[in-house]
Amino acid sequence: MKPARWGAALALAGSAYAACSAPFDPPDYINTLRVLLVRVDTLDADIDADGVPDPTPTPVGSYARPGETVTFKMQYADGRDFDSTQSVAPVLVAWIGGCWNPPGNDYYGCYEVLGQRLQGLQAGELPPEVAVAPGLTDFSITVPTDVLDAVGEPDAGGPRVAQGFVFFLVCAGTLGPVQQSGDTEAGSFPIGCFDGSGRELGAEGFVPGYTQVFVFDDGRRNLNPVVTGLSYDDQVFAADAPPPQIQRCAVSEEERRKSGCAATDEFTECTTVTFDVAVPDDVAEIDPGALDPNGEPLREVVWVSYFTDGGQFDSATKLVSDSAKGIQRGHETAWVPPEEPGLYTVWAVVRDNRGGSTIVQQLVEVTE
């Protein structure tokens, strides 16, 4: 079963633009408030014969068992453009958990729970399984011991599975209720983000979303992908080394937005560098219940997505491991530096198709 993900959507109206212009930034370019990853890790409730739990439990991935503690680690980036005269408010992060097995296992089946807990927040009372604070990137919940009791037998005869939804709200302002709208069953998200003047912020300053916890009655696990490093032109970055220096690309941002006709290709005009994630050959686990046409077990699909707050990638998403063929070579990407000198960040998010994820990042210094 593949966990779902959602976030604030930006609808782009179809309009007529010049044939040589590409007016939108690519999705790998971080110039707004953006959640790059929420990593889910269960702490194994290893209890010895005397009933004493392990004092240093081992993280065992994104699938949990009843009674275990699940931790969430968020990494977000704030790519909004501020000048030195602006006062920048800290980013507020809210976590809302405790929605287990909603009707139809749909995220919008949790809206009633969300509304109730928002009322508690407005009253100055922090409800259970809710946390709110500036920059709060870590959160934990405990799986109910009876979470599987309400789950019926699956139609296809596979294992029973309970689902929990944990919502996160990343807001460059303050949170408040909004009126429901839309004519679908899902409606609209019931919580908004507002600036100091009461204006509701859009996707540039508000990122709502959720992640899921799966609890299978057969106790299966799903380890997060192992990533051993991020390399630059085949050199693995050392943790204590200064950022590498890379010469700027003189092609302007405006010129890079153009396409076709006589547009300048910054990848041929400028010196590029190559980024790549280092992973073990067995980074993909066997996917329980997934078989090929010959009845042979399949592995997870693993891919990497690259992000940056400056410059461009030639291809921002690459396959790392195929379900049938295993590890793939050639998951590196070429990066052309931006025009302006300064410090920039490159992120690489490695995911599997069962909800596991790992992130690595590197600062680079762009020089004249």
Phi and psi in degrees as a GROMACS rama.xvg file:
@    title "Ramachandran Plot"
@    xaxis  label "Phi"
@    yaxis  label "Psi"
@TYPE xy
-98.1832  124.084  LYS-2
-67.4939  146.84  PRO-3
-92.3599  160.574  ALA-4
-139.295  150.326  ARG-5
-151.557  165.75  TRP-6
-161.381  -179.44  GLY-7
-62.2053  129.684  ALA-8
-101.403  144.741  ALA-9
-113.881  115.28  LEU-10
-86.7055  125.858  ALA-11
-106.419  115.382  LEU-12
-72.2678  142.33  ALA-13
-71.8726  121.539  GLY-14
-136.048  164.448  SER-15
-91.3659  125.532  ALA-16
-123.741  163.049  TYR-17
-58.3801  143.312  ALA-18
-63.5772  -21.4478  ALA-19
-100.894  11.8886  CYS-20
-121.552  138.319  SER-21
-115.662  96.3433  ALA-22
-77.8501  -11.1133  PRO-23
-103.977  143.748  PHE-24
-74.4397  147.656  ASP-25
-68.4816  153.679  PRO-26
-66.0314  -17.3698  PRO-27
-83.5277  -3.37344  ASP-28
-93.7982  118.852  TYR-29
-91.8912  100.553  ILE-30
-131.074  17.1014  ASN-31
-136.441  -176.612  THR-32
-73.7631  126.815  LEU-33
-143.2  133.528  ARG-34
-90.8044  118.166  VAL-35
-85.8942  -32.7026  LEU-36
-166.958  146.785  LEU-37
-123.656  107.572  VAL-38
-87.0615  131.067  ARG-39
-106.573  127.918  VAL-40
-139.027  125.053  ASP-41
-89.3057  140.774  THR-42
-97.3146  118.403  LEU-43
-60.5371  120.406  ASP-44
-81.6907  69.7407  ALA-45
-79.3587  113.837  ASP-46
-117.318  130.239  ILE-47
-80.1074  -176.998  ASP-48
-63.2118  -23.7799  ALA-49
-90.3867  4.56997  ASP-50
81.7855  17.4517  GLY-51
-97.7507  124.364  VAL-52
-73.5383  153.357  PRO-53
-63.1841  125.818  ASP-54
-68.8128  -19.7781  PRO-55
-125.92  74.3772  THR-56
-62.3776  150.364  PRO-57
-92.861  130.875  THR-58
-64.8132  129.491  PRO-59
-123.509  19.3901  VAL-60
100.86  -165.956  GLY-61
-90.1844  -6.02449  SER-62
-99.5976  139.961  TYR-63
-119.513  173.968  ALA-64
-126.553  157.581  ARG-65
-53.3192  136.5  PRO-66
86.1591  -7.21104  GLY-67
-85.5849  159.131  GLU-68
-93.7815  133  THR-69
-115.356  130.852  VAL-70
-109.145  148.866  THR-71
-125.352  130.866  PHE-72
-124.458  113.584  LYS-73
-96.9146  144.67  MET-74
-126.72  119.898  GLN-75
-121.344  160.796  TYR-76
-129.757  138.659  ALA-77
-108.578  98.1891  ASP-78
-96.0363  10.7313  GLY-79
-64.9916  148.619  ARG-80
-92.4521  118.313  ASP-81
-122.917  145.005  PHE-82
-95.8344  170.887  ASP-83
-67.4981  -13.6374  SER-84
-91.5767  -10.4459  THR-85
-85.2688  142.131  GLN-86
-92.6852  118.462  SER-87
-102.302  118.269  VAL-88
-72.1177  146.967  ALA-89
-64.1379  149.007  PRO-90
-77.5626  127.855  VAL-91
-89.9039  133  LEU-92
-122.262  127.577  VAL-93
-119.408  141.949  ALA-94
-121.452  135.018  TRP-95
-133.123  111.939  ILE-96
-113.407  -167.641  GLY-97
87.822  12.5294  GLY-98
-101.679  103.498  CYS-99
-113.816  134.151  TRP-100
50.2878  56.0741  ASN-101
-67.8779  163.43  PRO-102
-53.3328  128.148  PRO-103
69.3948  4.48646  GLY-104
52.18  39.0469  ASN-105
-103.257  141.421  ASP-106
-58.554  -35.7365  TYR-107
-72.4639  -9.75908  TYR-108
-68.7157  -9.85795  GLY-109
-95.0634  -2.1415  CYS-110
-60.7229  -36.6805  TYR-111
-63.6568  -42.2185  GLU-112
-62.7357  -42.9778  VAL-113
-60.9672  -44.1113  LEU-114
-61.8576  -42.339  GLY-115
-62.7647  -40.1872  GLN-116
-77.0494  -28.9989  ARG-117
-66.1623  -37.9331  LEU-118
-59.5972  -39.4217  GLN-119
-64.8711  -38.8856  GLY-120
-62.8376  -44.0437  LEU-121
-65.3738  -27.3385  GLN-122
-83.708  1.62221  ALA-123
81.7833  14.2219  GLY-124
-112.999  128.77  GLU-125
-89.4283  106.904  LEU-126
-65.9314  163.656  PRO-127
-59.9953  148.391  PRO-128
59.9263  31.3653  GLU-129
-131.797  138.88  VAL-130
-141.694  136.884  ALA-131
-140.795  128.314  VAL-132
-170.017  154.606  ALA-133
-60.722  130.68  PRO-134
64.1408  24.4103  GLY-135
-78.5303  95.2796  LEU-136
-95.6767  -8.30159  THR-137
-117.217  142.873  ASP-138
-154.595  149.329  PHE-139
-138.529  147.961  SER-140
-136.728  163.991  ILE-141
-112.991  131.781  THR-142
-72.3738  129.011  VAL-143
-58.2039  141.815  PRO-144
-67.5443  -23.3115  THR-145
-104.396  21.8672  ASP-146
-61.9592  -26.4399  VAL-147
-86.8251  -10.2304  LEU-148
-63.1602  -33.507  ASP-149
-87.3559  1.06711  ALA-150
-94.0808  124.042  VAL-151
-79.9081  -179.139  GLY-152
-72.7174  136.72  GLU-153
-68.9348  149.126  PRO-154
-62.3426  -38.744  ASP-155
-87.1369  2.60845  ALA-156
82.1714  9.41791  GLY-157
-81.2213  -168.005  GLY-158
-70.1991  150.079  PRO-159
-71.5379  147.429  ARG-160
-143.814  131.458  VAL-161
-96.8712  151.38  ALA-162
-129.421  134.441  GLN-163
-119.094  144.226  GLY-164
-114.756  128.375  PHE-165
-119.334  119.648  VAL-166
-94.4727  145.824  PHE-167
-128.11  145.276  PHE-168
-131.513  117.007  LEU-169
-111.581  115.861  VAL-170
-133.094  125.723  CYS-171
-89.1688  53.2226  ALA-172
177.491  -135.1  GLY-173
-123.972  152.667  THR-174
-92.1804  149.105  LEU-175
-163.111  166.21  GLY-176
-75.8489  153.584  PRO-177
-131.665  154.175  VAL-178
-69.9648  140.199  GLN-179
-66.425  143.719  GLN-180
-146.074  170.459  SER-181
97.5655  156.373  GLY-182
-110.96  17.2267  ASP-183
-101.957  166.81  THR-184
-62.1405  -33.423  GLU-185
-71.6513  -28.3827  ALA-186
60.1065  -146.601  GLY-187
-119.505  162.623  SER-188
-67.1926  134.406  PHE-189
-82.6017  2.60193  PRO-190
-125.166  136.91  ILE-191
-122.354  174.144  GLY-192
-123.278  133.177  CYS-193
-129.444  141.6  PHE-194
-83.0751  -175.152  ASP-195
-63.2987  -21.9073  GLY-196
-96.1445  5.40817  SER-197
87.8567  4.19032  GLY-198
-77.354  131.211  ARG-199
-73.3184  128.35  GLU-200
-84.7159  148.056  LEU-201
-94.5368  -155.652  GLY-202
-65.0612  -18.157  ALA-203
-71.0763  -21.6337  GLU-204
-133.972  9.73905  GLY-205
-146.669  124.111  PHE-206
-126.581  98.9851  VAL-207
-92.2542  149.484  PRO-208
-171.681  -177.892  GLY-209
-145.653  161.887  TYR-210
-130.716  162.92  THR-211
-120.109  152.73  GLN-212
-116.778  129.111  VAL-213
-109.821  135.257  PHE-214
-126.494  106.619  VAL-215
-93.6242  143.291  PHE-216
-73.1011  -12.7157  ASP-217
-90.3584  2.55743  ASP-218
74.2094  17.054  GLY-219
-63.3831  154.444  ARG-220
-115.639  167.418  ARG-221
-146.524  96.7362  ASN-222
-67.9981  146.089  LEU-223
-70.2709  147.277  ASN-224
-57.7917  139.016  PRO-225
-85.1266  124.253  VAL-226
-124.676  122.01  VAL-227
-96.4014  -6.05221  THR-228
166.795  174.627  GLY-229
-126.973  127.537  LEU-230
-108.075  155.991  SER-231
-128.801  114.498  TYR-232
48.6241  48.5903  ASP-233
69.2893  9.5783  ASP-234
-109.174  121.368  GLN-235
-74.4469  131.922  VAL-236
-66.3978  133.204  PHE-237
-85.6149  141.286  ALA-238
-61.1415  -33.215  ALA-239
-101.678  9.59579  ASP-240
-85.0778  149.293  ALA-241
-67.9032  159.27  PRO-242
-58.8761  138.536  PRO-243
-65.6034  149.272  PRO-244
-98.9049  131.097  GLN-245
-131.236  133.413  ILE-246
-70.6051  138.971  GLN-247
-64.761  160.319  ARG-248
-104.135  122.908  CYS-249
-75.3591  -6.83279  ALA-250
-70.1007  126.065  VAL-251
-71.1991  162.034  SER-252
-61.6191  -40.0936  GLU-253
-61.8807  -41.7395  GLU-254
-67.5602  -35.413  GLU-255
-68.5785  -24.0401  ARG-256
-74.9274  -16.072  ARG-257
-79.0172  153.504  LYS-258
-140.668  153.002  SER-259
67.5081  -166.99  GLY-260
47.9574  -127.741  CYS-261
-107.949  30.3252  ALA-262
-63.4955  144.17  ALA-263
-76.6356  134.844  THR-264
-95.6612  105.827  ASP-265
-65.2718  -21.8248  GLU-266
-75.0053  -21.2857  PHE-267
-99.6911  -26.9404  THR-268
-80.4089  -24.8087  GLU-269
-122.136  161.63  CYS-270
-76.0513  128.182  THR-271
-106.276  159.951  THR-272
-125.037  160.934  VAL-273
-113.834  128.798  THR-274
-109.841  144.352  PHE-275
-153.188  144.62  ASP-276
-90.5085  143.199  VAL-277
-100.947  122.034  ALA-278
-135.114  152.772  VAL-279
-70.9887  157.651  PRO-280
-62.4503  -25.5375  ASP-281
-100.209  32.2255  ASP-282
-59.7347  -28.3153  VAL-283
-94.686  126.55  ALA-284
-82.1077  163.377  GLU-285
-64.5345  132.334  ILE-286
-91.5096  106.368  ASP-287
-56.3718  131.079  PRO-288
85.2925  -8.8374  GLY-289
-92.8505  120.22  ALA-290
-128.049  149.014  LEU-291
-82.6547  176.661  ASP-292
-57.6594  -21.2154  PRO-293
-93.5802  5.625  ASN-294
83.2154  9.33483  GLY-295
-84.9928  143.045  GLU-296
-66.2508  144.989  PRO-297
-106.187  155.705  LEU-298
-96.7636  169.993  ARG-299
-62.7156  157.157  GLU-300
-91.3704  131.206  VAL-301
-125.631  135.259  VAL-302
-140.427  164.882  TRP-303
-123  138.634  VAL-304
-118.663  127.763  SER-305
-100.142  143.711  TYR-306
-136.349  155.474  PHE-307
-154.442  155.18  THR-308
-101.71  16.0966  ASP-309
-170.249  146.586  GLY-310
82.2277  -173.318  GLY-311
-139.026  151.296  GLN-312
-101.218  149.914  PHE-313
-76.027  -30.7669  ASP-314
-153.955  119.933  SER-315
-92.9424  -10.509  ALA-316
-129.31  128.729  THR-317
-134.687  143.643  LYS-318
-75.0248  131.117  LEU-319
-101.995  -42.7405  VAL-320
-144.822  130.219  SER-321
-91.412  148.392  ASP-322
-61.49  -34.0955  SER-323
-103.61  -38.8723  ALA-324
-90.4423  -11.9583  LYS-325
79.68  -150.379  GLY-326
-59.2122  139.923  ILE-327
-113.768  142.017  GLN-328
-93.1154  163.393  ARG-329
82.0414  33.6958  GLY-330
-97.9551  21.0901  HIS-331
-83.5967  166.422  GLU-332
-138.191  145.579  THR-333
-87.9786  140.437  ALA-334
-127.288  130.903  TRP-335
-106.216  129.572  VAL-336
-65.6504  161.779  PRO-337
-75.7028  176.028  PRO-338
-77.4526  -35.8065  GLU-339
-88.3068  131.367  GLU-340
-63.95  156.615  PRO-341
147.676  -176.89  GLY-342
-91.5508  132.601  LEU-343
-132.023  161.388  TYR-344
-119.601  139.848  THR-345
-115.981  127.455  VAL-346
-112.776  147.863  TRP-347
-131.162  120.254  ALA-348
-109.657  119.014  VAL-349
-103.529  126.265  VAL-350
-127.741  154.149  ARG-351
-115.134  165.771  ASP-352
-78.4653  4.14138  ASN-353
-108.453  11.2404  ARG-354
101.333  2.02985  GLY-355
-79.7967  150.444  GLY-356
-158.567  151.449  SER-357
-147.018  142.779  THR-358
-124.564  142.474  ILE-359
-131.414  154.19  VAL-360
-146.888  162.043  GLN-361
-150.579  132.841  GLN-362
-81.6225  141.361  LEU-363
-130.341  147.462  VAL-364
-108.276  119.295  GLU-365
-93.427  125.297  VAL-366
-114.017  170.469  THR-367
